[in-house]
C-alpha cells in the first residue's frame, strides 16, 4: 500500500461525478442527487464547472431564503468551485479542505471534471492507514493548527 502522505487524489477520488446545467431547477438537481444517491453535484455553465450543490445547500439555503423549487440551481450553488488536480497528494486535498472550509473538492484536470474527493474519502483512507501514516498526519495537522495561532507568524 502507498503511504497516505504521498498517495494521489487519483488513487482515492470518486470518478463518476454528476453535473447539472446552471439553469436547471433546484427540484431537478434534488431529484438527480436522490436518484444517484450522492451528496453533491457539479454545476456547469457553458460546459465549464462553476459551482457545486451539496445536500447542505438544500438544507440551509433553500430553507433560509425560501427559494421556490422551480428556481435555477445556480441560486443555491456554492461558488467559486474549489478544485484540485488529480496528481496532487491526498494531504494537499486535506489541507485545501481545511483552508477553504469545505468538505468536497472537484477534481479537475485540463479544465475537465474527472472526479470528486470528499472529507469522508480521506477519513476512510486514514481508517486503513498504518500507524506511521497516522502519526505523520497527526503531527502535520498539529503543526498546521499551531501555525495558525502562533504569535510569531
C-alpha beads as a LAMMPS data file, in Angstrom:
LAMMPS data file: protein, C-alpha beads

153 atoms
152 bonds

1 atom types
1 bond types

-500.0 500.0 xlo xhi
-500.0 500.0 ylo yhi
-500.0 500.0 zlo zhi

Masses

1 110.0

Atoms # bond

1 1 1 0.000 0.000 0.000
2 1 1 1.236 3.506 -0.851
3 1 1 1.950 5.814 2.085
4 1 1 -1.063 8.019 2.806
5 1 1 1.040 11.178 2.744
6 1 1 2.163 10.510 -0.846
7 1 1 -0.992 8.862 -2.209
8 1 1 -2.501 10.924 -5.012
9 1 1 -6.064 12.074 -5.316
10 1 1 -6.447 9.906 -8.430
11 1 1 -5.930 6.881 -6.164
12 1 1 -8.915 7.638 -3.913
13 1 1 -11.286 10.014 -5.733
14 1 1 -14.746 9.094 -6.930
15 1 1 -14.536 9.029 -10.701
16 1 1 -18.232 9.129 -11.528
17 1 1 -19.433 12.671 -10.951
18 1 1 -22.850 14.056 -11.790
19 1 1 -23.218 17.527 -13.230
20 1 1 -26.157 19.774 -13.971
21 1 1 -26.562 22.914 -16.043
22 1 1 -26.844 26.117 -14.002
23 1 1 -30.296 26.947 -15.452
24 1 1 -31.904 23.670 -14.384
25 1 1 -34.171 23.881 -11.360
26 1 1 -33.473 23.203 -7.713
27 1 1 -36.052 20.420 -7.903
28 1 1 -34.308 18.764 -10.872
29 1 1 -30.987 18.905 -9.032
30 1 1 -32.507 17.335 -5.918
31 1 1 -34.082 14.538 -7.974
32 1 1 -30.756 13.835 -9.709
33 1 1 -28.960 13.633 -6.376
34 1 1 -31.614 11.363 -4.898
35 1 1 -31.613 9.043 -7.912
36 1 1 -27.817 8.797 -7.936
37 1 1 -27.604 8.606 -4.116
38 1 1 -24.926 11.323 -3.992
39 1 1 -24.421 14.274 -1.666
40 1 1 -23.161 16.736 -4.282
41 1 1 -23.313 17.605 -7.957
42 1 1 -21.198 19.939 -10.054
43 1 1 -22.941 22.932 -11.642
44 1 1 -21.899 23.703 -15.220
45 1 1 -22.253 26.876 -17.259
46 1 1 -21.208 26.934 -20.920
47 1 1 -19.679 23.467 -20.398
48 1 1 -17.395 24.772 -17.643
49 1 1 -17.638 23.842 -13.948
50 1 1 -18.675 26.935 -11.981
51 1 1 -20.039 25.663 -8.680
52 1 1 -21.221 22.776 -6.570
53 1 1 -24.545 21.983 -4.946
54 1 1 -24.392 19.859 -1.829
55 1 1 -27.084 18.365 0.337
56 1 1 -26.190 21.082 2.867
57 1 1 -27.010 23.783 0.268
58 1 1 -30.528 22.354 0.064
59 1 1 -30.918 22.111 3.813
60 1 1 -29.650 25.595 4.590
61 1 1 -30.041 27.872 1.571
62 1 1 -33.419 26.725 0.282
63 1 1 -34.979 26.893 3.737
64 1 1 -33.233 30.107 4.835
65 1 1 -34.182 32.042 1.699
66 1 1 -37.470 30.270 0.982
67 1 1 -36.432 29.622 -2.625
68 1 1 -39.034 28.020 -4.823
69 1 1 -38.029 24.569 -6.055
70 1 1 -38.580 25.885 -9.580
71 1 1 -35.759 28.458 -9.141
72 1 1 -32.493 27.870 -11.007
73 1 1 -29.996 25.696 -9.149
74 1 1 -27.455 28.493 -9.682
75 1 1 -29.193 30.401 -6.857
76 1 1 -28.184 27.836 -4.251
77 1 1 -24.846 26.579 -5.553
78 1 1 -21.647 27.183 -3.633
79 1 1 -19.120 29.142 -5.658
80 1 1 -16.456 29.672 -6.691
81 1 1 -15.852 25.986 -7.187
82 1 1 -12.912 24.810 -5.094
83 1 1 -10.935 22.261 -7.070
84 1 1 -7.689 20.343 -7.163
85 1 1 -5.722 18.316 -9.737
86 1 1 -5.758 14.520 -9.630
87 1 1 -1.967 14.306 -9.347
88 1 1 -1.902 16.235 -6.042
89 1 1 -1.470 14.317 -2.795
90 1 1 -4.328 13.408 -0.501
91 1 1 -2.580 15.513 2.126
92 1 1 -2.820 18.531 -0.207
93 1 1 -6.555 17.864 -0.578
94 1 1 -6.980 17.739 3.196
95 1 1 -5.047 20.976 3.603
96 1 1 -7.148 22.690 0.915
97 1 1 -10.388 21.488 2.516
98 1 1 -9.209 22.797 5.875
99 1 1 -8.064 26.152 4.477
100 1 1 -11.214 26.750 2.420
101 1 1 -13.589 25.187 4.984
102 1 1 -15.172 22.763 2.516
103 1 1 -15.802 19.024 2.665
104 1 1 -15.907 18.265 -1.038
105 1 1 -13.461 19.143 -3.823
106 1 1 -13.987 18.837 -7.543
107 1 1 -11.023 17.158 -9.204
108 1 1 -10.231 18.998 -12.427
109 1 1 -7.557 18.143 -14.970
110 1 1 -7.083 20.306 -18.069
111 1 1 -10.380 22.102 -17.453
112 1 1 -12.399 18.866 -17.257
113 1 1 -14.051 17.448 -14.153
114 1 1 -12.544 13.987 -13.682
115 1 1 -13.721 13.199 -10.174
116 1 1 -14.533 14.358 -6.670
117 1 1 -12.794 13.830 -3.348
118 1 1 -14.548 14.287 -0.037
119 1 1 -13.565 14.507 3.604
120 1 1 -15.172 11.088 4.004
121 1 1 -12.789 9.663 1.391
122 1 1 -9.847 10.959 3.418
123 1 1 -11.240 9.605 6.699
124 1 1 -11.796 6.202 5.069
125 1 1 -8.204 6.232 3.839
126 1 1 -6.917 7.055 7.304
127 1 1 -9.011 4.238 8.769
128 1 1 -6.893 1.696 6.875
129 1 1 -3.565 3.525 7.175
130 1 1 -0.597 2.149 9.046
131 1 1 0.425 3.678 12.365
132 1 1 3.339 5.589 10.809
133 1 1 0.997 7.340 8.363
134 1 1 -1.430 8.180 11.159
135 1 1 1.366 9.667 13.276
136 1 1 2.671 11.678 10.319
137 1 1 -0.800 13.067 9.512
138 1 1 -1.376 13.905 13.171
139 1 1 1.854 15.876 13.508
140 1 1 1.218 17.625 10.182
141 1 1 -2.225 18.697 11.462
142 1 1 -0.887 19.862 14.811
143 1 1 1.831 21.902 13.084
144 1 1 -0.757 23.472 10.776
145 1 1 -3.050 24.408 13.658
146 1 1 -0.147 25.774 15.714
147 1 1 0.977 27.924 12.777
148 1 1 -2.494 29.498 12.587
149 1 1 -2.298 30.586 16.244
150 1 1 1.401 31.277 16.629
151 1 1 2.292 34.855 17.654
152 1 1 5.460 34.502 15.569
153 1 1 3.726 34.408 12.161

Bonds

1 1 1 2
2 1 2 3
3 1 3 4
4 1 4 5
5 1 5 6
6 1 6 7
7 1 7 8
8 1 8 9
9 1 9 10
10 1 10 11
11 1 11 12
12 1 12 13
13 1 13 14
14 1 14 15
15 1 15 16
16 1 16 17
17 1 17 18
18 1 18 19
19 1 19 20
20 1 20 21
21 1 21 22
22 1 22 23
23 1 23 24
24 1 24 25
25 1 25 26
26 1 26 27
27 1 27 28
28 1 28 29
29 1 29 30
30 1 30 31
31 1 31 32
32 1 32 33
33 1 33 34
34 1 34 35
35 1 35 36
36 1 36 37
37 1 37 38
38 1 38 39
39 1 39 40
40 1 40 41
41 1 41 42
42 1 42 43
43 1 43 44
44 1 44 45
45 1 45 46
46 1 46 47
47 1 47 48
48 1 48 49
49 1 49 50
50 1 50 51
51 1 51 52
52 1 52 53
53 1 53 54
54 1 54 55
55 1 55 56
56 1 56 57
57 1 57 58
58 1 58 59
59 1 59 60
60 1 60 61
61 1 61 62
62 1 62 63
63 1 63 64
64 1 64 65
65 1 65 66
66 1 66 67
67 1 67 68
68 1 68 69
69 1 69 70
70 1 70 71
71 1 71 72
72 1 72 73
73 1 73 74
74 1 74 75
75 1 75 76
76 1 76 77
77 1 77 78
78 1 78 79
79 1 79 80
80 1 80 81
81 1 81 82
82 1 82 83
83 1 83 84
84 1 84 85
85 1 85 86
86 1 86 87
87 1 87 88
88 1 88 89
89 1 89 90
90 1 90 91
91 1 91 92
92 1 92 93
93 1 93 94
94 1 94 95
95 1 95 96
96 1 96 97
97 1 97 98
98 1 98 99
99 1 99 100
100 1 100 101
101 1 101 102
102 1 102 103
103 1 103 104
104 1 104 105
105 1 105 106
106 1 106 107
107 1 107 108
108 1 108 109
109 1 109 110
110 1 110 111
111 1 111 112
112 1 112 113
113 1 113 114
114 1 114 115
115 1 115 116
116 1 116 117
117 1 117 118
118 1 118 119
119 1 119 120
120 1 120 121
121 1 121 122
122 1 122 123
123 1 123 124
124 1 124 125
125 1 125 126
126 1 126 127
127 1 127 128
128 1 128 129
129 1 129 130
130 1 130 131
131 1 131 132
132 1 132 133
133 1 133 134
134 1 134 135
135 1 135 136
136 1 136 137
137 1 137 138
138 1 138 139
139 1 139 140
140 1 140 141
141 1 141 142
142 1 142 143
143 1 143 144
144 1 144 145
145 1 145 146
146 1 146 147
147 1 147 148
148 1 148 149
149 1 149 150
150 1 150 151
151 1 151 152
152 1 152 153
